[in-house]
């Protein structure tokens, strides 16, 4: 009687202990974390939640708001109105997400979210500088243009690396790269007092940001659906399994040797 009563309990405990060790397929892993599945020591990914949706949420809200402001929708003008958005959504959420990404061993999304989050924090500080009446001059505009120019250089590196993630992420970086280039030109034309040309370039840059923000909303929705194990998922065009990494190519070469 005693042995019979204990057997169901023992079987139940056994299933519970092995249930957490699930091997995530490479394409699913990439969709969850926006990075290829690489070997990482430890099992932190089974102990912590996924920080990617939080960082993405801060990214899409800040970029969408800035895009509409840059294009002048509903009479909006670039200024200090979005400082809170830049600090807390664009900056804080992405930086926090980046910290947790690096803890989980997801290097690429950590660098992306950390850099872009810091960009929004820097932009917020700059807007406060403008609020103080210190929008000087051509020197300020030319210098800020240099900052945007080097952000374009960094974004190009992100674009190349994103070829190992998915097509939606690549699309976002393509238009982000164009947007940084257009906004760089806008500030440099503004430094030369060519305000009309600068205004057109700013609106074009805002339009590019709006285009990739739509893709970012789609990406966020896809990751959120995956986070709650929804019955269906949105395709992202996985590239992590199509564009083989160096380690996979080396294994392939060893097998063929």
C-alpha positions in Angstrom: 0.0 0.0 0.0 2.7 2.4 0.9 4.9 1.7 -2.2 1.8 2.0 -4.5 0.9 5.4 -3.0 4.4 6.8 -3.4 5.0 5.8 -7.0 2.8 8.5 -8.6 4.5 11.2 -6.5 8.0 10.0 -7.5 7.0 10.0 -11.2 5.6 13.5 -10.9 8.8 14.8 -9.2 10.9 13.2 -11.9 8.9 14.9 -14.7 9.2 18.3 -12.9 13.0 18.1 -12.6 13.6 17.4 -16.3 10.9 19.7 -17.7 13.1 22.8 -17.6 15.8 21.4 -19.8 14.5 22.3 -23.2 16.7 22.7 -26.2 15.6 25.9 -28.1 15.9 25.6 -31.9 18.3 28.1 -33.5 15.6 29.9 -35.4 13.3 30.2 -32.3 16.3 31.4 -30.2 17.1 34.1 -32.7 13.5 35.3 -32.7 13.5 35.5 -28.9 16.8 37.3 -28.4 17.7 38.8 -31.8 21.0 37.1 -31.9 22.3 33.8 -33.2 22.4 30.9 -30.8 26.0 30.8 -29.5 27.5 28.6 -26.8 27.3 30.2 -23.4 28.4 28.8 -20.0 25.6 28.3 -17.5 21.8 28.2 -17.6 20.8 31.8 -16.8 18.5 31.8 -19.8 16.3 29.3 -18.0 16.4 31.2 -14.7 15.7 34.8 -16.0 13.1 36.3 -18.2 13.8 37.6 -21.7 14.8 41.3 -21.5 14.5 41.8 -25.3 10.8 42.9 -25.4 11.4 45.5 -22.7 14.3 47.1 -24.6 12.4 46.9 -27.9 9.4 48.6 -26.3 11.5 51.6 -25.3 13.1 51.7 -28.7 9.8 51.7 -30.7 8.0 54.3 -28.6 10.9 56.8 -28.6 11.7 56.4 -32.3 8.0 56.6 -33.4 7.5 59.8 -31.4 10.7 61.4 -32.6 9.9 60.5 -36.2 6.4 62.2 -36.1 8.0 65.2 -34.4 10.7 65.5 -37.0 8.2 65.3 -39.8 6.0 68.0 -38.2 2.9 65.9 -37.9 0.0 67.6 -36.1 2.0 70.8 -35.9 4.7 69.1 -33.8 8.2 70.7 -33.8 11.5 69.4 -32.7 12.3 70.7 -29.3 12.2 69.8 -25.6 8.7 68.2 -25.5 10.1 64.6 -25.7 12.8 64.9 -23.1 11.0 62.6 -20.7 10.5 60.0 -23.5 14.2 60.2 -24.4 15.3 59.7 -20.8 13.0 57.0 -19.6 11.7 55.0 -22.6 14.5 55.6 -25.2 17.3 55.7 -22.6 16.5 53.9 -19.3 14.5 50.9 -20.7 17.1 50.1 -23.3 20.1 50.5 -21.0 18.4 48.2 -18.4 17.6 45.7 -21.2 21.2 45.9 -22.4 22.5 45.0 -18.9 20.3 41.9 -18.6 21.2 40.9 -22.2 24.9 40.9 -21.3 24.2 38.9 -18.1 22.5 36.3 -20.3 25.4 36.2 -22.7 23.6 38.0 -25.6 26.4 40.3 -26.7 25.0 41.7 -29.9 21.6 42.9 -28.6 23.3 44.2 -25.5 25.6 46.4 -27.5 22.8 47.6 -29.8 20.4 48.4 -27.0 23.1 49.9 -24.7 24.4 52.2 -27.5 21.0 53.3 -28.7 19.8 53.8 -25.2 22.8 56.0 -24.5 22.1 57.9 -27.7 18.6 58.8 -26.4 20.0 59.8 -23.1 22.6 62.0 -24.8 19.9 63.5 -27.0 17.8 64.3 -23.9 20.8 66.1 -22.3 21.3 68.0 -25.6 17.6 69.1 -25.7 18.0 70.4 -22.1 21.0 72.3 -23.3 18.8 73.8 -26.0 16.1 74.6 -23.4 18.7 76.7 -21.5 19.0 79.0 -24.5 22.4 77.6 -25.5 21.6 76.6 -29.1 24.5 78.6 -30.2 25.4 78.6 -33.1 27.0 77.1 -36.2 29.6 75.5 -33.9 26.9 73.6 -32.0 25.1 72.5 -35.1 28.3 71.4 -36.9 29.5 69.5 -33.8 26.1 67.7 -33.3 26.3 66.8 -36.9 29.6 65.0 -36.3 28.0 63.1 -33.4 25.2 61.9 -35.8 27.8 61.1 -38.5 29.7 58.7 -36.2 26.4 57.1 -35.1 25.9 56.4 -38.8 29.3 54.6 -38.9 28.4 52.5 -35.8 25.0 51.7 -37.3 26.7 50.4 -40.5 28.6 47.9 -38.3 25.3 46.9 -36.7 23.8 46.4 -40.1 26.6 44.1 -41.2 26.3 42.0 -38.0 22.5 41.9 -38.3 22.9 39.7 -41.4 23.2 36.9 -38.9 19.8 37.6 -37.2 16.7 38.2 -39.3 15.4 40.2 -42.3 13.3 42.6 -40.1 16.3 43.5 -38.0 18.3 44.1 -41.2 15.5 46.3 -42.6 15.5 48.4 -39.4 19.3 49.0 -39.6 19.2 49.9 -43.3 16.7 52.7 -42.7 18.4 53.7 -39.4 21.6 54.2 -41.4 19.9 56.3 -44.0 18.2 58.4 -41.3 21.5 59.1 -39.5 23.0 60.2 -42.8 20.1 62.5 -43.6 20.0 64.1 -40.1 23.8 64.6 -40.2 23.4 66.5 -43.5 20.5 68.5 -42.0 22.6 69.8 -39.1 25.6 70.6 -41.4 23.3 72.6 -43.7 21.9 74.3 -40.7 25.4 75.2 -39.6 25.7 77.0 -43.0 22.4 78.8 -42.4 20.7 76.9 -45.2 17.5 76.3 -43.2 15.2 75.4 -46.1 17.5 72.5 -47.2 18.1 71.5 -43.6 14.3 71.3 -43.0 13.7 69.1 -46.0 16.5 66.8 -44.9 15.1 66.6 -41.4 11.7 65.6 -42.7 13.2 63.0 -44.9 15.2 61.6 -42.0 12.0 61.6 -39.9 10.3 59.6 -42.7 13.0 57.0 -42.7 12.8 56.7 -38.9 9.0 56.3 -39.2 9.4 53.5 -41.8 11.8 51.4 -39.6 9.7 52.1 -36.5 6.8 50.3 -38.2 9.1 47.3 -38.7 10.2 47.6 -35.0 6.6 47.5 -33.9 6.1 44.3 -35.9 9.3 42.9 -34.4 8.2 43.8 -30.9 4.8 42.1 -31.4 6.5 39.0 -32.7 8.8 38.7 -29.7 5.9 39.4 -27.3 3.8 36.6 -28.9 6.7 34.2 -28.5 7.2 35.3 -24.8 3.7 34.1 -23.9 3.8 31.0 -26.1 1.0 32.2 -28.3 -0.5 29.6 -30.7 1.0 31.3 -33.7 4.0 33.5 -34.3 4.9 36.3 -36.8 7.7 35.4 -39.3 10.8 37.5 -39.2 12.8 35.9 -42.0 15.4 34.0 -39.9 19.0 34.5 -41.3 20.9 32.9 -38.4 20.5 29.4 -39.9 20.9 30.5 -43.5 23.9 32.7 -43.2 26.3 30.2 -41.5 28.6 31.4 -38.8 32.4 30.8 -38.6 32.0 28.0 -36.2 29.4 26.2 -38.4 31.6 26.6 -41.5 34.6 25.2 -39.6 32.6 22.1 -38.5 31.4 21.7 -42.1 34.9 21.9 -43.4 36.1 19.3 -40.9 33.3 16.9 -41.8 34.2 17.2 -45.5 37.9 16.9 -44.9 
